Each structure stands twice: as C-alpha cells, then as structure tokens.
Amino acid sequence: MIAYVFPGQGAQYVGMGKEMHDHYHTARELFQKANSILGFRITDVMFEGTEEDL
C-alpha cells in the first residue's frame, strides 16, 4: 500500500503535487477524483492559484 501524505497547515505552496500529477497516472486519477468530489477543480488552485488561495 502506498500513501501520499502532505504536511500540515501552512506548508502548502503553489505547484505542490503537480510533478506527481504529471508523471503518475494513478496520482492523476486521484486528483481528478478529488476535483469531482469537491465540486470544483482543486488542482487549478493547487497548481496555478495564489498562495492566498491555498
């Protein structure tokens, strides 16, 4: 089993997770599932948003 764990509050940065998204099909599927569950594209916020948005 593989788990991806991100640090806690305040450790986010624009672009976080993009390399995994771009290089791993399974990660890309999980990000797309998160977009669907949330009802908005969290990947847009993560990959291209502002630090304030994060």
PDBQT receptor file of N, H, CA, C and O in Angstrom, charges set to zero:
ATOM      1  N   MET A   1       0.844  -1.177   0.000  1.00  0.00    +0.000 N 
ATOM      2  CA  MET A   1       0.000   0.000   0.000  1.00  0.00    +0.000 C 
ATOM      3  C   MET A   1       0.885   1.235   0.000  1.00  0.00    +0.000 C 
ATOM      4  O   MET A   1       1.890   1.289   0.709  1.00  0.00    +0.000 OA
ATOM      5  N   ILE A   2       0.514   2.210  -0.786  1.00  0.00    +0.000 N 
ATOM      6  H   ILE A   2      -0.302   2.166  -1.362  1.00  0.00    +0.000 HD
ATOM      7  CA  ILE A   2       1.249   3.473  -0.857  1.00  0.00    +0.000 C 
ATOM      8  C   ILE A   2       0.312   4.579  -0.417  1.00  0.00    +0.000 C 
ATOM      9  O   ILE A   2      -0.849   4.617  -0.825  1.00  0.00    +0.000 OA
ATOM     10  N   ALA A   3       0.807   5.469   0.408  1.00  0.00    +0.000 N 
ATOM     11  H   ALA A   3       1.750   5.438   0.740  1.00  0.00    +0.000 HD
ATOM     12  CA  ALA A   3       0.022   6.626   0.847  1.00  0.00    +0.000 C 
ATOM     13  C   ALA A   3       0.812   7.884   0.553  1.00  0.00    +0.000 C 
ATOM     14  O   ALA A   3       2.029   7.922   0.728  1.00  0.00    +0.000 OA
ATOM     15  N   TYR A   4       0.114   8.908   0.108  1.00  0.00    +0.000 N 
ATOM     16  H   TYR A   4      -0.875   8.877  -0.034  1.00  0.00    +0.000 HD
ATOM     17  CA  TYR A   4       0.725  10.208  -0.105  1.00  0.00    +0.000 C 
ATOM     18  C   TYR A   4       0.241  11.115   1.007  1.00  0.00    +0.000 C 
ATOM     19  O   TYR A   4      -0.961  11.332   1.161  1.00  0.00    +0.000 OA
ATOM     20  N   VAL A   5       1.164  11.640   1.773  1.00  0.00    +0.000 N 
ATOM     21  H   VAL A   5       2.141  11.464   1.648  1.00  0.00    +0.000 HD
ATOM     22  CA  VAL A   5       0.822  12.459   2.921  1.00  0.00    +0.000 C 
ATOM     23  C   VAL A   5       1.464  13.827   2.729  1.00  0.00    +0.000 C 
ATOM     24  O   VAL A   5       2.655  13.939   2.435  1.00  0.00    +0.000 OA
ATOM     25  N   PHE A   6       0.662  14.850   2.899  1.00  0.00    +0.000 N 
ATOM     26  H   PHE A   6      -0.305  14.760   3.137  1.00  0.00    +0.000 HD
ATOM     27  CA  PHE A   6       1.161  16.207   2.775  1.00  0.00    +0.000 C 
ATOM     28  C   PHE A   6       1.259  16.835   4.159  1.00  0.00    +0.000 C 
ATOM     29  O   PHE A   6       0.429  16.551   5.023  1.00  0.00    +0.000 OA
ATOM     30  N   PRO A   7       2.260  17.683   4.384  1.00  0.00    +0.000 N 
ATOM     31  CA  PRO A   7       2.443  18.321   5.681  1.00  0.00    +0.000 C 
ATOM     32  C   PRO A   7       1.223  19.145   6.088  1.00  0.00    +0.000 C 
ATOM     33  O   PRO A   7       0.317  19.381   5.289  1.00  0.00    +0.000 OA
ATOM     34  N   GLY A   8       1.223  19.561   7.310  1.00  0.00    +0.000 N 
ATOM     35  H   GLY A   8       1.959  19.369   7.959  1.00  0.00    +0.000 HD
ATOM     36  CA  GLY A   8       0.090  20.280   7.880  1.00  0.00    +0.000 C 
ATOM     37  C   GLY A   8      -0.062  21.713   7.423  1.00  0.00    +0.000 C 
ATOM     38  O   GLY A   8       0.595  22.164   6.485  1.00  0.00    +0.000 OA
ATOM     39  N   GLN A   9      -0.928  22.404   8.094  1.00  0.00    +0.000 N 
ATOM     40  H   GLN A   9      -1.462  22.037   8.855  1.00  0.00    +0.000 HD
ATOM     41  CA  GLN A   9      -1.302  23.778   7.782  1.00  0.00    +0.000 C 
ATOM     42  C   GLN A   9      -0.076  24.676   7.623  1.00  0.00    +0.000 C 
ATOM     43  O   GLN A   9       0.854  24.630   8.428  1.00  0.00    +0.000 OA
ATOM     44  N   GLY A  10      -0.096  25.480   6.584  1.00  0.00    +0.000 N 
ATOM     45  H   GLY A  10      -0.852  25.517   5.930  1.00  0.00    +0.000 HD
ATOM     46  CA  GLY A  10       0.973  26.452   6.366  1.00  0.00    +0.000 C 
ATOM     47  C   GLY A  10       2.138  25.935   5.541  1.00  0.00    +0.000 C 
ATOM     48  O   GLY A  10       3.036  26.704   5.200  1.00  0.00    +0.000 OA
ATOM     49  N   ALA A  11       2.143  24.656   5.214  1.00  0.00    +0.000 N 
ATOM     50  H   ALA A  11       1.413  24.031   5.491  1.00  0.00    +0.000 HD
ATOM     51  CA  ALA A  11       3.254  24.092   4.458  1.00  0.00    +0.000 C 
ATOM     52  C   ALA A  11       2.945  23.995   2.961  1.00  0.00    +0.000 C 
ATOM     53  O   ALA A  11       3.768  23.505   2.189  1.00  0.00    +0.000 OA
ATOM     54  N   GLN A  12       1.766  24.459   2.553  1.00  0.00    +0.000 N 
ATOM     55  H   GLN A  12       1.097  24.857   3.180  1.00  0.00    +0.000 HD
ATOM     56  CA  GLN A  12       1.380  24.371   1.148  1.00  0.00    +0.000 C 
ATOM     57  C   GLN A  12       2.141  25.393   0.316  1.00  0.00    +0.000 C 
ATOM     58  O   GLN A  12       2.548  26.447   0.805  1.00  0.00    +0.000 OA
ATOM     59  N   TYR A  13       2.321  25.052  -0.951  1.00  0.00    +0.000 N 
ATOM     60  H   TYR A  13       1.991  24.196  -1.349  1.00  0.00    +0.000 HD
ATOM     61  CA  TYR A  13       2.925  26.003  -1.881  1.00  0.00    +0.000 C 
ATOM     62  C   TYR A  13       2.318  25.771  -3.262  1.00  0.00    +0.000 C 
ATOM     63  O   TYR A  13       1.909  24.659  -3.593  1.00  0.00    +0.000 OA
ATOM     64  N   VAL A  14       2.266  26.823  -4.052  1.00  0.00    +0.000 N 
ATOM     65  H   VAL A  14       2.598  27.727  -3.783  1.00  0.00    +0.000 HD
ATOM     66  CA  VAL A  14       1.712  26.730  -5.406  1.00  0.00    +0.000 C 
ATOM     67  C   VAL A  14       2.540  25.721  -6.200  1.00  0.00    +0.000 C 
ATOM     68  O   VAL A  14       3.769  25.795  -6.222  1.00  0.00    +0.000 OA
ATOM     69  N   GLY A  15       1.865  24.789  -6.843  1.00  0.00    +0.000 N 
ATOM     70  H   GLY A  15       0.867  24.729  -6.825  1.00  0.00    +0.000 HD
ATOM     71  CA  GLY A  15       2.536  23.761  -7.629  1.00  0.00    +0.000 C 
ATOM     72  C   GLY A  15       2.710  22.448  -6.888  1.00  0.00    +0.000 C 
ATOM     73  O   GLY A  15       3.159  21.459  -7.467  1.00  0.00    +0.000 OA
ATOM     74  N   MET A  16       2.354  22.434  -5.602  1.00  0.00    +0.000 N 
ATOM     75  H   MET A  16       1.989  23.237  -5.132  1.00  0.00    +0.000 HD
ATOM     76  CA  MET A  16       2.512  21.228  -4.799  1.00  0.00    +0.000 C 
ATOM     77  C   MET A  16       1.704  20.086  -5.402  1.00  0.00    +0.000 C 
ATOM     78  O   MET A  16       0.508  20.242  -5.646  1.00  0.00    +0.000 OA
ATOM     79  N   GLY A  17       2.332  18.954  -5.644  1.00  0.00    +0.000 N 
ATOM     80  H   GLY A  17       3.304  18.828  -5.446  1.00  0.00    +0.000 HD
ATOM     81  CA  GLY A  17       1.678  17.782  -6.187  1.00  0.00    +0.000 C 
ATOM     82  C   GLY A  17       1.663  17.713  -7.701  1.00  0.00    +0.000 C 
ATOM     83  O   GLY A  17       1.302  16.680  -8.264  1.00  0.00    +0.000 OA
ATOM     84  N   LYS A  18       2.051  18.803  -8.382  1.00  0.00    +0.000 N 
ATOM     85  H   LYS A  18       2.344  19.642  -7.925  1.00  0.00    +0.000 HD
ATOM     86  CA  LYS A  18       1.984  18.833  -9.851  1.00  0.00    +0.000 C 
ATOM     87  C   LYS A  18       2.910  17.807 -10.486  1.00  0.00    +0.000 C 
ATOM     88  O   LYS A  18       2.550  17.191 -11.489  1.00  0.00    +0.000 OA
ATOM     89  N   GLU A  19       4.075  17.618  -9.931  1.00  0.00    +0.000 N 
ATOM     90  H   GLU A  19       4.368  18.119  -9.116  1.00  0.00    +0.000 HD
ATOM     91  CA  GLU A  19       5.007  16.642 -10.504  1.00  0.00    +0.000 C 
ATOM     92  C   GLU A  19       4.418  15.231 -10.440  1.00  0.00    +0.000 C 
ATOM     93  O   GLU A  19       4.519  14.465 -11.398  1.00  0.00    +0.000 OA
ATOM     94  N   MET A  20       3.802  14.894  -9.302  1.00  0.00    +0.000 N 
ATOM     95  H   MET A  20       3.720  15.516  -8.523  1.00  0.00    +0.000 HD
ATOM     96  CA  MET A  20       3.150  13.586  -9.195  1.00  0.00    +0.000 C 
ATOM     97  C   MET A  20       2.015  13.481 -10.204  1.00  0.00    +0.000 C 
ATOM     98  O   MET A  20       1.871  12.461 -10.878  1.00  0.00    +0.000 OA
ATOM     99  N   HIS A  21       1.211  14.532 -10.308  1.00  0.00    +0.000 N 
ATOM    100  H   HIS A  21       1.328  15.361  -9.760  1.00  0.00    +0.000 HD
ATOM    101  CA  HIS A  21       0.085  14.563 -11.248  1.00  0.00    +0.000 C 
ATOM    102  C   HIS A  21       0.569  14.337 -12.675  1.00  0.00    +0.000 C 
ATOM    103  O   HIS A  21      -0.038  13.577 -13.428  1.00  0.00    +0.000 OA
ATOM    104  N   ASP A  22       1.648  14.990 -13.038  1.00  0.00    +0.000 N 
ATOM    105  H   ASP A  22       2.142  15.608 -12.426  1.00  0.00    +0.000 HD
ATOM    106  CA  ASP A  22       2.144  14.935 -14.412  1.00  0.00    +0.000 C 
ATOM    107  C   ASP A  22       2.840  13.620 -14.748  1.00  0.00    +0.000 C 
ATOM    108  O   ASP A  22       2.865  13.221 -15.913  1.00  0.00    +0.000 OA
ATOM    109  N   HIS A  23       3.401  12.941 -13.757  1.00  0.00    +0.000 N 
ATOM    110  H   HIS A  23       3.380  13.265 -12.811  1.00  0.00    +0.000 HD
ATOM    111  CA  HIS A  23       4.219  11.760 -14.031  1.00  0.00    +0.000 C 
ATOM    112  C   HIS A  23       3.580  10.424 -13.669  1.00  0.00    +0.000 C 
ATOM    113  O   HIS A  23       4.059   9.381 -14.113  1.00  0.00    +0.000 OA
ATOM    114  N   TYR A  24       2.520  10.428 -12.882  1.00  0.00    +0.000 N 
ATOM    115  H   TYR A  24       2.131  11.276 -12.522  1.00  0.00    +0.000 HD
ATOM    116  CA  TYR A  24       1.937   9.171 -12.418  1.00  0.00    +0.000 C 
ATOM    117  C   TYR A  24       0.439   9.130 -12.699  1.00  0.00    +0.000 C 
ATOM    118  O   TYR A  24      -0.329   9.949 -12.195  1.00  0.00    +0.000 OA
ATOM    119  N   HIS A  25       0.047   8.164 -13.511  1.00  0.00    +0.000 N 
ATOM    120  H   HIS A  25       0.672   7.498 -13.920  1.00  0.00    +0.000 HD
ATOM    121  CA  HIS A  25      -1.351   8.024 -13.909  1.00  0.00    +0.000 C 
ATOM    122  C   HIS A  25      -2.268   7.864 -12.693  1.00  0.00    +0.000 C 
ATOM    123  O   HIS A  25      -3.336   8.474 -12.638  1.00  0.00    +0.000 OA
ATOM    124  N   THR A  26      -1.862   7.058 -11.733  1.00  0.00    +0.000 N 
ATOM    125  H   THR A  26      -0.994   6.563 -11.777  1.00  0.00    +0.000 HD
ATOM    126  CA  THR A  26      -2.690   6.834 -10.546  1.00  0.00    +0.000 C 
ATOM    127  C   THR A  26      -2.882   8.122  -9.761  1.00  0.00    +0.000 C 
ATOM    128  O   THR A  26      -3.984   8.396  -9.285  1.00  0.00    +0.000 OA
ATOM    129  N   ALA A  27      -1.838   8.908  -9.621  1.00  0.00    +0.000 N 
ATOM    130  H   ALA A  27      -0.943   8.685 -10.008  1.00  0.00    +0.000 HD
ATOM    131  CA  ALA A  27      -1.950  10.186  -8.914  1.00  0.00    +0.000 C 
ATOM    132  C   ALA A  27      -2.899  11.113  -9.669  1.00  0.00    +0.000 C 
ATOM    133  O   ALA A  27      -3.724  11.797  -9.063  1.00  0.00    +0.000 OA
ATOM    134  N   ARG A  28      -2.776  11.130 -10.984  1.00  0.00    +0.000 N 
ATOM    135  H   ARG A  28      -2.106  10.575 -11.477  1.00  0.00    +0.000 HD
ATOM    136  CA  ARG A  28      -3.646  11.981 -11.812  1.00  0.00    +0.000 C 
ATOM    137  C   ARG A  28      -5.116  11.588 -11.610  1.00  0.00    +0.000 C 
ATOM    138  O   ARG A  28      -5.982  12.455 -11.489  1.00  0.00    +0.000 OA
ATOM    139  N   GLU A  29      -5.390  10.291 -11.573  1.00  0.00    +0.000 N 
ATOM    140  H   GLU A  29      -4.687   9.586 -11.672  1.00  0.00    +0.000 HD
ATOM    141  CA  GLU A  29      -6.756   9.818 -11.333  1.00  0.00    +0.000 C 
ATOM    142  C   GLU A  29      -7.269  10.274  -9.971  1.00  0.00    +0.000 C 
ATOM    143  O   GLU A  29      -8.425  10.679  -9.848  1.00  0.00    +0.000 OA
ATOM    144  N   LEU A  30      -6.420  10.211  -8.951  1.00  0.00    +0.000 N 
ATOM    145  H   LEU A  30      -5.481   9.882  -9.052  1.00  0.00    +0.000 HD
ATOM    146  CA  LEU A  30      -6.839  10.632  -7.611  1.00  0.00    +0.000 C 
ATOM    147  C   LEU A  30      -7.112  12.127  -7.547  1.00  0.00    +0.000 C 
ATOM    148  O   LEU A  30      -8.066  12.556  -6.899  1.00  0.00    +0.000 OA
ATOM    149  N   PHE A  31      -6.285  12.921  -8.213  1.00  0.00    +0.000 N 
ATOM    150  H   PHE A  31      -5.510  12.573  -8.739  1.00  0.00    +0.000 HD
ATOM    151  CA  PHE A  31      -6.530  14.360  -8.255  1.00  0.00    +0.000 C 
ATOM    152  C   PHE A  31      -7.852  14.645  -8.970  1.00  0.00    +0.000 C 
ATOM    153  O   PHE A  31      -8.613  15.510  -8.535  1.00  0.00    +0.000 OA
ATOM    154  N   GLN A  32      -8.133  13.930 -10.059  1.00  0.00    +0.000 N 
ATOM    155  H   GLN A  32      -7.515  13.228 -10.412  1.00  0.00    +0.000 HD
ATOM    156  CA  GLN A  32      -9.385  14.128 -10.783  1.00  0.00    +0.000 C 
ATOM    157  C   GLN A  32     -10.580  13.721  -9.918  1.00  0.00    +0.000 C 
ATOM    158  O   GLN A  32     -11.629  14.365  -9.952  1.00  0.00    +0.000 OA
ATOM    159  N   LYS A  33     -10.411  12.659  -9.153  1.00  0.00    +0.000 N 
ATOM    160  H   LYS A  33      -9.559  12.136  -9.126  1.00  0.00    +0.000 HD
ATOM    161  CA  LYS A  33     -11.476  12.226  -8.248  1.00  0.00    +0.000 C 
ATOM    162  C   LYS A  33     -11.724  13.294  -7.182  1.00  0.00    +0.000 C 
ATOM    163  O   LYS A  33     -12.873  13.572  -6.837  1.00  0.00    +0.000 OA
ATOM    164  N   ALA A  34     -10.654  13.892  -6.661  1.00  0.00    +0.000 N 
ATOM    165  H   ALA A  34      -9.720  13.666  -6.941  1.00  0.00    +0.000 HD
ATOM    166  CA  ALA A  34     -10.803  14.971  -5.677  1.00  0.00    +0.000 C 
ATOM    167  C   ALA A  34     -11.549  16.149  -6.287  1.00  0.00    +0.000 C 
ATOM    168  O   ALA A  34     -12.417  16.732  -5.637  1.00  0.00    +0.000 OA
ATOM    169  N   ASN A  35     -11.223  16.508  -7.529  1.00  0.00    +0.000 N 
ATOM    170  H   ASN A  35     -10.518  16.035  -8.057  1.00  0.00    +0.000 HD
ATOM    171  CA  ASN A  35     -11.944  17.583  -8.220  1.00  0.00    +0.000 C 
ATOM    172  C   ASN A  35     -13.436  17.285  -8.255  1.00  0.00    +0.000 C 
ATOM    173  O   ASN A  35     -14.262  18.154  -7.974  1.00  0.00    +0.000 OA
ATOM    174  N   SER A  36     -13.768  16.057  -8.600  1.00  0.00    +0.000 N 
ATOM    175  H   SER A  36     -13.097  15.351  -8.829  1.00  0.00    +0.000 HD
ATOM    176  CA  SER A  36     -15.166  15.646  -8.724  1.00  0.00    +0.000 C 
ATOM    177  C   SER A  36     -15.882  15.677  -7.372  1.00  0.00    +0.000 C 
ATOM    178  O   SER A  36     -16.996  16.190  -7.268  1.00  0.00    +0.000 OA
ATOM    179  N   ILE A  37     -15.252  15.137  -6.361  1.00  0.00    +0.000 N 
ATOM    180  H   ILE A  37     -14.347  14.720  -6.446  1.00  0.00    +0.000 HD
ATOM    181  CA  ILE A  37     -15.861  15.083  -5.029  1.00  0.00    +0.000 C 
ATOM    182  C   ILE A  37     -16.089  16.479  -4.478  1.00  0.00    +0.000 C 
ATOM    183  O   ILE A  37     -17.139  16.761  -3.902  1.00  0.00    +0.000 OA
ATOM    184  N   LEU A  38     -15.109  17.351  -4.653  1.00  0.00    +0.000 N 
ATOM    185  H   LEU A  38     -14.255  17.122  -5.121  1.00  0.00    +0.000 HD
ATOM    186  CA  LEU A  38     -15.200  18.704  -4.109  1.00  0.00    +0.000 C 
ATOM    187  C   LEU A  38     -16.162  19.594  -4.886  1.00  0.00    +0.000 C 
ATOM    188  O   LEU A  38     -16.687  20.565  -4.340  1.00  0.00    +0.000 OA
ATOM    189  N   GLY A  39     -16.395  19.273  -6.149  1.00  0.00    +0.000 N 
ATOM    190  H   GLY A  39     -15.969  18.485  -6.592  1.00  0.00    +0.000 HD
ATOM    191  CA  GLY A  39     -17.283  20.087  -6.972  1.00  0.00    +0.000 C 
ATOM    192  C   GLY A  39     -16.597  21.302  -7.577  1.00  0.00    +0.000 C 
ATOM    193  O   GLY A  39     -17.254  22.168  -8.156  1.00  0.00    +0.000 OA
ATOM    194  N   PHE A  40     -15.302  21.366  -7.446  1.00  0.00    +0.000 N 
ATOM    195  H   PHE A  40     -14.768  20.663  -6.976  1.00  0.00    +0.000 HD
ATOM    196  CA  PHE A  40     -14.510  22.399  -8.115  1.00  0.00    +0.000 C 
ATOM    197  C   PHE A  40     -13.119  21.822  -8.362  1.00  0.00    +0.000 C 
ATOM    198  O   PHE A  40     -12.757  20.791  -7.795  1.00  0.00    +0.000 OA
ATOM    199  N   ARG A  41     -12.353  22.486  -9.201  1.00  0.00    +0.000 N 
ATOM    200  H   ARG A  41     -12.647  23.324  -9.661  1.00  0.00    +0.000 HD
ATOM    201  CA  ARG A  41     -11.040  21.954  -9.580  1.00  0.00    +0.000 C 
ATOM    202  C   ARG A  41      -9.970  22.395  -8.578  1.00  0.00    +0.000 C 
ATOM    203  O   ARG A  41      -9.321  23.428  -8.743  1.00  0.00    +0.000 OA
ATOM    204  N   ILE A  42      -9.812  21.591  -7.553  1.00  0.00    +0.000 N 
ATOM    205  H   ILE A  42     -10.339  20.751  -7.419  1.00  0.00    +0.000 HD
ATOM    206  CA  ILE A  42      -8.773  21.865  -6.556  1.00  0.00    +0.000 C 
ATOM    207  C   ILE A  42      -7.391  21.874  -7.215  1.00  0.00    +0.000 C 
ATOM    208  O   ILE A  42      -6.478  22.552  -6.744  1.00  0.00    +0.000 OA
ATOM    209  N   THR A  43      -7.245  21.122  -8.297  1.00  0.00    +0.000 N 
ATOM    210  H   THR A  43      -7.987  20.571  -8.679  1.00  0.00    +0.000 HD
ATOM    211  CA  THR A  43      -5.959  21.108  -8.989  1.00  0.00    +0.000 C 
ATOM    212  C   THR A  43      -5.620  22.478  -9.569  1.00  0.00    +0.000 C 
ATOM    213  O   THR A  43      -4.448  22.851  -9.606  1.00  0.00    +0.000 OA
ATOM    214  N   ASP A  44      -6.619  23.234 -10.021  1.00  0.00    +0.000 N 
ATOM    215  H   ASP A  44      -7.572  22.930  -9.990  1.00  0.00    +0.000 HD
ATOM    216  CA  ASP A  44      -6.348  24.589 -10.514  1.00  0.00    +0.000 C 
ATOM    217  C   ASP A  44      -5.804  25.461  -9.390  1.00  0.00    +0.000 C 
ATOM    218  O   ASP A  44      -4.869  26.235  -9.596  1.00  0.00    +0.000 OA
ATOM    219  N   VAL A  45      -6.384  25.337  -8.216  1.00  0.00    +0.000 N 
ATOM    220  H   VAL A  45      -7.143  24.709  -8.049  1.00  0.00    +0.000 HD
ATOM    221  CA  VAL A  45      -5.926  26.109  -7.056  1.00  0.00    +0.000 C 
ATOM    222  C   VAL A  45      -4.520  25.667  -6.666  1.00  0.00    +0.000 C 
ATOM    223  O   VAL A  45      -3.648  26.498  -6.414  1.00  0.00    +0.000 OA
ATOM    224  N   MET A  46      -4.306  24.360  -6.620  1.00  0.00    +0.000 N 
ATOM    225  H   MET A  46      -5.015  23.685  -6.826  1.00  0.00    +0.000 HD
ATOM    226  CA  MET A  46      -3.008  23.831  -6.200  1.00  0.00    +0.000 C 
ATOM    227  C   MET A  46      -1.888  24.166  -7.168  1.00  0.00    +0.000 C 
ATOM    228  O   MET A  46      -0.794  24.552  -6.756  1.00  0.00    +0.000 OA
ATOM    229  N   PHE A  47      -2.165  24.016  -8.457  1.00  0.00    +0.000 N 
ATOM    230  H   PHE A  47      -3.054  23.702  -8.791  1.00  0.00    +0.000 HD
ATOM    231  CA  PHE A  47      -1.104  24.130  -9.449  1.00  0.00    +0.000 C 
ATOM    232  C   PHE A  47      -0.908  25.544  -9.981  1.00  0.00    +0.000 C 
ATOM    233  O   PHE A  47       0.197  25.899 -10.391  1.00  0.00    +0.000 OA
ATOM    234  N   GLU A  48      -1.975  26.363  -9.981  1.00  0.00    +0.000 N 
ATOM    235  H   GLU A  48      -2.872  26.074  -9.648  1.00  0.00    +0.000 HD
ATOM    236  CA  GLU A  48      -1.887  27.679 -10.620  1.00  0.00    +0.000 C 
ATOM    237  C   GLU A  48      -2.466  28.805  -9.774  1.00  0.00    +0.000 C 
ATOM    238  O   GLU A  48      -2.470  29.960 -10.202  1.00  0.00    +0.000 OA
ATOM    239  N   GLY A  49      -2.947  28.489  -8.596  1.00  0.00    +0.000 N 
ATOM    240  H   GLY A  49      -2.944  27.552  -8.249  1.00  0.00    +0.000 HD
ATOM    241  CA  GLY A  49      -3.566  29.503  -7.738  1.00  0.00    +0.000 C 
ATOM    242  C   GLY A  49      -2.522  30.382  -7.065  1.00  0.00    +0.000 C 
ATOM    243  O   GLY A  49      -1.329  30.322  -7.364  1.00  0.00    +0.000 OA
ATOM    244  N   THR A  50      -3.008  31.179  -6.167  1.00  0.00    +0.000 N 
ATOM    245  H   THR A  50      -3.977  31.227  -5.924  1.00  0.00    +0.000 HD
ATOM    246  CA  THR A  50      -2.115  32.048  -5.402  1.00  0.00    +0.000 C 
ATOM    247  C   THR A  50      -1.846  31.426  -4.032  1.00  0.00    +0.000 C 
ATOM    248  O   THR A  50      -2.577  30.535  -3.599  1.00  0.00    +0.000 OA
ATOM    249  N   GLU A  51      -0.829  31.879  -3.370  1.00  0.00    +0.000 N 
ATOM    250  H   GLU A  51      -0.235  32.603  -3.722  1.00  0.00    +0.000 HD
ATOM    251  CA  GLU A  51      -0.558  31.390  -2.015  1.00  0.00    +0.000 C 
ATOM    252  C   GLU A  51      -1.732  31.683  -1.097  1.00  0.00    +0.000 C 
ATOM    253  O   GLU A  51      -2.041  30.894  -0.204  1.00  0.00    +0.000 OA
ATOM    254  N   GLU A  52      -2.382  32.808  -1.314  1.00  0.00    +0.000 N 
ATOM    255  H   GLU A  52      -2.131  33.449  -2.040  1.00  0.00    +0.000 HD
ATOM    256  CA  GLU A  52      -3.536  33.165  -0.501  1.00  0.00    +0.000 C 
ATOM    257  C   GLU A  52      -4.686  32.186  -0.714  1.00  0.00    +0.000 C 
ATOM    258  O   GLU A  52      -5.369  31.819   0.242  1.00  0.00    +0.000 OA
ATOM    259  N   ASP A  53      -4.905  31.764  -1.947  1.00  0.00    +0.000 N 
ATOM    260  H   ASP A  53      -4.350  32.062  -2.724  1.00  0.00    +0.000 HD
ATOM    261  CA  ASP A  53      -5.955  30.775  -2.242  1.00  0.00    +0.000 C 
ATOM    262  C   ASP A  53      -5.709  29.456  -1.530  1.00  0.00    +0.000 C 
ATOM    263  O   ASP A  53      -6.644  28.794  -1.080  1.00  0.00    +0.000 OA
ATOM    264  N   LEU A  54      -4.451  29.084  -1.434  1.00  0.00    +0.000 N 
ATOM    265  H   LEU A  54      -3.691  29.622  -1.800  1.00  0.00    +0.000 HD
ATOM    266  CA  LEU A  54      -4.130  27.819  -0.770  1.00  0.00    +0.000 C 
ATOM    267  C   LEU A  54      -4.444  27.900   0.696  1.00  0.00    +0.000 C 
ATOM    268  O   LEU A  54      -4.240  26.929   1.426  1.00  0.00    +0.000 OA
TER     269      LEU A  54
